[in-house]
C-alpha cells in the first residue's frame, strides 16, 4: 500500500519548513519564486493531495478567525476576566455577521500559544484578548510578527510594537473618572492599580487621572497610588494598604471594576461608608457593577463596538487593505458609589 505524501515529506525534500511549504502551495508572495516553484514541483512529483480543509489554502481563506483568550488570575476557576466574557459575545456576533466561523482557544500564559494558526489553516487570522504582564506578552507578539501572521490585539498601542491594536481611550477614561470625583467635591483622590509599563492600560488610566488632578489644581500624592491587578482580592489588599498608610483620602479611582468592588469591601470592613466617607469609581462596567452595594459608578467600555471593530480590522488586514490603530471613546455610568 502506497503511503500518502504529506507536507512534511515536501518540506524535507525541499529543505524548507512546513510553513514555507504551506505558503508556497498557496502562492504566497512571502515565498520567493525559486522556492515556490521548487516546492510545487515536488508536490506534483509526490502526487500530493490536500484534504478539504487544506484546499482552502488555494484561496488563502478558511473562513475562520481564531480568538485567543489568555488566562487571568480570578477568584473562581474560570481564569477569565468578566470583561472579556462580554467581549467574547460581541466578537462572536460580529464574526458571524461577516460570514466567518470563530475558533475560540483558551491560552495559558506559560504555553506556546503563538502556534502557527494560519499556516496550519486553522484560521485566517487571530484576535488576542488579555495579556497578563505586558513585558512577557511582547515576546509572543514578536513571534507572531516573525511568522507573518495576521493578528489584531485588544489593548493600547505601543510605539515600539508594529502591531495592529484596537482599544478603548484609557487616558480619556481616567480623565472622566477623576473629573467626576472632583465635581462631587472630593479633593484627596487615591488610585488603585498597577501604573507601570507591565500594565499599560492601567498606566494610561493613571496618567489620565493625574492630568485631571493637575488641571483642577490638585496635587497627586505618590503614596495615594497603590498597585493592584484586576481581581477583587487585589483591590481589597490595595485599599487596606491605603488605610494602613494613615494618609487621608476621600475618593478612590480603581483601574477596574473588580478592583473597585474589592476596595469597597475593605473600606466597609474598616468602618468607612461608601460614598459618604469615600467615593469610588471603577472601570469597565462589567455586569456585576450594577449589582454591587452600593451600585458602582464606572467608566464604560463599549464592548459591542469593540467586537465589530476588531473583526472588521482583522478582515481588512487579511485582505491587504489599509488598517490603523483605533481608540474607542469611553463614557461615565453614574450609580450610587459616588453619592
Rosetta blueprint (number, residue, H / E / L):
1 X L
2 X L
3 X L
4 X L
5 X L
6 X L
7 X H
8 X H
9 X H
10 X H
11 X H
12 X H
13 X H
14 X H
15 X L
16 X L
17 X L
18 X H
19 X H
20 X H
21 X H
22 X H
23 X H
24 X H
25 X H
26 X L
27 X L
28 X L
29 X L
30 X L
31 X L
32 X L
33 X H
34 X H
35 X H
36 X H
37 X H
38 X H
39 X H
40 X H
41 X H
42 X H
43 X H
44 X H
45 X H
46 X L
47 X L
48 X L
49 X L
50 X L
51 X L
52 X L
53 X L
54 X H
55 X H
56 X H
57 X H
58 X H
59 X H
60 X L
61 X L
62 X L
63 X L
64 X E
65 X E
66 X E
67 X E
68 X E
69 X E
70 X E
71 X L
72 X L
73 X L
74 X L
75 X L
76 X L
77 X L
78 X L
79 X L
80 X L
81 X L
82 X H
83 X H
84 X H
85 X H
86 X H
87 X H
88 X H
89 X H
90 X H
91 X H
92 X H
93 X H
94 X H
95 X H
96 X H
97 X H
98 X L
99 X L
100 X L
101 X E
102 X E
103 X E
104 X E
105 X E
106 X E
107 X E
108 X L
109 X L
110 X L
111 X L
112 X L
113 X L
114 X L
115 X L
116 X L
117 X L
118 X L
119 X L
120 X L
121 X L
122 X L
123 X L
124 X L
125 X E
126 X E
127 X E
128 X E
129 X E
130 X L
131 X L
132 X L
133 X L
134 X H
135 X H
136 X H
137 X H
138 X H
139 X H
140 X H
141 X H
142 X H
143 X H
144 X H
145 X H
146 X H
147 X L
148 X L
149 X L
150 X L
151 X E
152 X E
153 X E
154 X E
155 X L
156 X L
157 X L
158 X L
159 X L
160 X L
161 X L
162 X L
163 X L
164 X E
165 X E
166 X E
167 X E
168 X E
169 X L
170 X H
171 X H
172 X H
173 X H
174 X H
175 X H
176 X H
177 X H
178 X H
179 X H
180 X H
181 X H
182 X H
183 X H
184 X L
185 X L
186 X L
187 X L
188 X L
189 X E
190 X E
191 X E
192 X E
193 X L
194 X L
195 X L
196 X L
197 X H
198 X H
199 X H
200 X H
201 X H
202 X H
203 X H
204 X H
205 X H
206 X H
207 X H
208 X H
209 X H
210 X H
211 X H
212 X H
213 X H
214 X H
215 X H
216 X L
217 X L
218 X L
219 X L
220 X L
221 X L
222 X H
223 X H
224 X H
225 X E
226 X E
227 X L
228 X L
229 X L
230 X L
231 X L
232 X H
233 X H
234 X H
235 X H
236 X H
237 X H
238 X H
239 X H
240 X H
241 X H
242 X H
243 X H
244 X H
245 X L
246 X L
247 X L
248 X L
249 X L
250 X L
251 X E
252 X E
253 X E
254 X E
255 X L
256 X L
257 X H
258 X H
259 X H
260 X H
261 X H
262 X H
263 X H
264 X H
265 X H
266 X H
267 X H
268 X H
269 X H
270 X L
271 X L
272 X L
273 X L
274 X L
275 X L
276 X L
277 X L
278 X L
279 X E
280 X E
281 X E
282 X E
283 X E
284 X E
285 X L
286 X L
287 X H
288 X H
289 X H
290 X H
291 X H
292 X L
293 X L
294 X L
295 X L
296 X L
297 X E
298 X E
299 X E
300 X E
301 X L
302 X L
303 X H
304 X H
305 X H
306 X H
307 X H
308 X H
309 X H
310 X H
311 X H
312 X H
313 X H
314 X H
315 X H
316 X H
317 X H
318 X H
319 X L
320 X L
321 X L
322 X L
323 X L
324 X L
325 X L
326 X E
327 X E
328 X E
329 X L
330 X L
331 X E
332 X E
333 X E
334 X L
335 X L
336 X L
337 X L
338 X L
339 X L
